Amino acid sequence: MIKGYATYNHTCQYLSKFDFPNRKTPWFQTSPIALGTHLGDMTDEVSNLYREAIEYCFLNGINFVDTALNYRGMRSERDVGFVLNKFIKDQGIIKREFQLMYTTLVHFFCEAKVDT
């Protein structure tokens, strides 16, 4: 697991390298758009395309990725994790706690039938 979290000052520092307006909150700053990871087949081919897109985003000022456990059978979360691991641990290109945001949603809806 990669420890850390985004901070306001460091997300501002990261995004100051890019020439476009950003979204500001009291806790962090994000790029004006995010990368969604919901659509696509659960295949290696689609995962490779997502990884390329995630890398492109992180290198070009998009620091906000939306993913969820149920997106593409958990492959989207794994693809985000693959790129984060590559950029943070393997290459040292970015620092997780300073620069990147990603959301993950967990929502399961269960229907229970109770016999009385």
C-alpha positions as CSV (number, residue, x, y, z in Angstrom):
1,M,0.0,0.0,0.0
2,I,1.2,3.5,-0.8
3,K,0.8,5.7,2.2
4,G,0.0,9.3,2.2
5,Y,-2.7,11.7,1.0
6,A,-3.0,14.9,-1.0
7,T,-2.5,18.2,0.7
8,Y,-3.7,21.7,-0.4
9,N,-0.2,23.2,-0.6
10,H,1.3,20.4,-2.5
11,T,-1.5,19.9,-5.0
12,C,-1.3,23.6,-5.7
13,Q,2.4,23.3,-6.2
14,Y,2.0,20.4,-8.7
15,L,-0.8,22.1,-10.7
16,S,1.1,25.4,-10.8
17,K,3.3,23.7,-13.5
18,F,0.3,23.7,-15.9
19,D,-1.3,26.6,-17.6
20,F,-5.0,26.2,-16.9
21,P,-7.4,27.1,-14.1
22,N,-7.9,24.7,-11.2
23,R,-10.7,23.8,-8.8
24,K,-10.0,24.8,-5.2
25,T,-11.3,23.3,-2.0
26,P,-10.2,24.0,1.6
27,W,-8.4,20.7,1.5
28,F,-6.8,20.3,-1.9
29,Q,-6.7,21.6,-5.5
30,T,-7.6,19.6,-8.5
31,S,-7.4,19.8,-12.3
32,P,-10.5,21.2,-14.0
33,I,-11.4,17.8,-15.4
34,A,-11.0,14.3,-14.0
35,L,-10.4,11.0,-15.7
36,G,-13.3,8.5,-15.3
37,T,-12.6,4.8,-15.4
38,H,-16.1,3.3,-15.6
39,L,-16.5,2.3,-19.3
40,G,-14.8,-0.5,-21.2
41,D,-14.5,-4.3,-21.3
42,M,-12.7,-6.2,-18.7
43,T,-9.8,-7.2,-20.9
44,D,-6.0,-6.7,-20.9
45,E,-6.3,-4.6,-24.1
46,V,-8.7,-2.1,-22.4
47,S,-6.6,-2.1,-19.2
48,N,-3.5,-1.2,-21.3
49,L,-5.4,1.7,-22.9
50,Y,-6.5,2.9,-19.4
51,R,-3.0,2.8,-18.1
52,E,-1.7,4.9,-21.0
53,A,-4.5,7.4,-20.4
54,I,-3.8,7.6,-16.7
55,E,-0.1,8.1,-17.3
56,Y,-0.9,10.8,-19.8
57,C,-3.2,12.5,-17.3
58,F,-0.7,12.5,-14.4
59,L,2.1,13.8,-16.6
60,N,-0.1,16.6,-18.1
61,G,-1.7,18.2,-15.1
62,I,-4.8,16.1,-14.6
63,N,-4.5,14.9,-11.0
64,F,-8.0,13.6,-10.3
65,V,-9.1,10.1,-11.2
66,D,-12.5,8.6,-10.5
67,T,-12.7,4.9,-10.0
68,A,-14.8,2.4,-8.0
69,L,-14.7,-1.2,-7.0
70,N,-17.4,-2.1,-9.4
71,Y,-15.9,-0.3,-12.4
72,R,-14.9,-3.0,-15.0
73,G,-14.9,-5.7,-12.4
74,M,-12.3,-3.9,-10.2
75,R,-9.9,-3.7,-13.1
76,S,-10.1,0.1,-13.1
77,E,-8.9,0.4,-9.5
78,R,-6.1,-2.0,-10.4
79,D,-5.1,0.0,-13.4
80,V,-4.9,3.2,-11.3
81,G,-2.9,1.3,-8.7
82,F,-0.5,0.0,-11.4
83,V,0.3,3.5,-12.6
84,L,0.5,5.0,-9.1
85,N,3.0,2.2,-8.2
86,K,5.0,2.8,-11.3
87,F,5.2,6.6,-10.9
88,I,5.7,6.7,-7.1
89,K,7.7,3.6,-6.2
90,D,9.4,2.5,-9.4
91,Q,10.2,5.8,-11.1
92,G,9.9,8.4,-8.4
93,I,8.2,10.8,-10.8
94,I,5.5,11.9,-8.4
95,K,4.8,11.9,-4.7
96,R,1.4,10.5,-3.8
97,E,0.9,12.5,-0.6
98,F,1.6,15.7,-2.4
99,Q,0.1,15.7,-5.8
100,L,-2.6,13.2,-6.8
101,M,-6.3,12.7,-6.0
102,Y,-8.4,9.7,-6.7
103,T,-11.8,8.7,-5.6
104,T,-13.0,5.3,-5.1
105,L,-16.6,4.4,-4.5
106,V,-17.9,1.4,-2.7
107,H,-21.6,0.8,-3.1
108,F,-23.2,-2.5,-3.0
109,F,-27.0,-2.9,-3.0
110,C,-28.2,-6.0,-1.4
111,E,-31.8,-7.2,-1.5
112,A,-32.8,-9.6,1.3
113,K,-35.9,-11.6,1.4
114,V,-37.1,-12.3,4.9
115,D,-39.6,-15.2,5.3
116,T,-42.0,-14.6,8.1
